[in-house]
């Protein structure tokens, strides 16, 4: 699920860091702090559904440019 290219793309755009953190918490399951590992890690089924709706296949990896486009859209909204 972790994609280093996406991480690096976000890391190189500090203006998107707050938006990325907000998106991370937005995709995190409810009451994530009550379950191990106590991190706002999005549920795998939610990510698979988002990937399937974006690419038509659930086994695809998120493209860094798509994530950056999404974060820019979210920031502008």
C-alpha positions as a printed Julia matrix, in Angstrom:
77×3 Matrix{Float64}:
   0.0    0.0     0.0
   2.89   2.39    0.71
   4.23   3.93   -2.48
   7.62   5.67   -2.08
   7.09   7.69   -5.28
   3.92   9.2    -3.88
   5.66   9.94   -0.59
   8.58  11.65   -2.36
   6.24  13.63   -4.61
   4.43  14.97   -1.54
   7.69  15.55    0.32
   8.92  17.76   -2.53
   5.82  19.98   -2.25
   5.73  21.44    1.28
   2.7   23.58    0.41
   0.71  20.32    0.11
   1.8   18.86    3.46
  -1.17  20.19    5.48
  -3.55  19.03    2.76
  -1.93  15.57    2.69
  -2.22  15.24    6.47
  -5.87  16.29    6.26
  -6.51  13.72    3.54
  -4.78  11.02    5.6
  -7.03  11.73    8.57
 -10.03  11.96    6.23
  -9.44   8.43    4.96
  -8.62   7.01    8.4
 -11.26   4.8    10.0
 -13.4    6.2    12.78
 -11.8    6.01   16.22
  -8.46   4.93   14.74
  -6.72   5.91   17.97
  -8.42   3.06   19.85
  -6.88   0.28   17.71
  -3.33  -0.91   17.27
  -1.07   0.47   15.75
  -2.78   3.7    16.94
  -2.08   5.51   13.66
  -4.51   7.08   11.16
  -3.84   4.4     8.54
  -6.64   4.2     5.95
  -8.51   0.93    5.74
  -7.21  -1.26    2.9
 -10.71  -1.85    1.49
 -11.31   1.9     1.19
  -8.02   2.37   -0.66
  -8.76  -0.59   -2.95
 -12.18   0.88   -3.73
 -10.66   4.3    -4.53
  -8.01   2.71   -6.76
 -10.65   0.6    -8.52
 -12.83   3.62   -9.2
  -9.83   5.6   -10.45
  -8.08   2.97  -12.59
 -10.65   0.24  -13.13
  -8.5   -2.37  -11.38
  -7.83  -2.78   -7.7
  -4.31  -4.18   -8.14
  -2.95  -0.93   -9.61
  -0.66   1.35   -7.63
  -1.6    4.99   -7.16
   0.36   7.21   -9.53
   2.19  10.07   -7.86
   0.84  12.63  -10.35
  -2.72  11.51   -9.63
  -2.24  11.9    -5.88
  -0.67  15.35   -6.37
  -3.58  16.36   -8.63
  -6.04  15.17   -5.99
  -4.24  17.09   -3.23
  -4.16  20.25   -5.34
  -7.89  19.87   -6.0
  -8.57  19.27   -2.3
  -6.47  22.3    -1.35
  -8.33  24.55   -3.79
 -11.77  23.35   -2.65
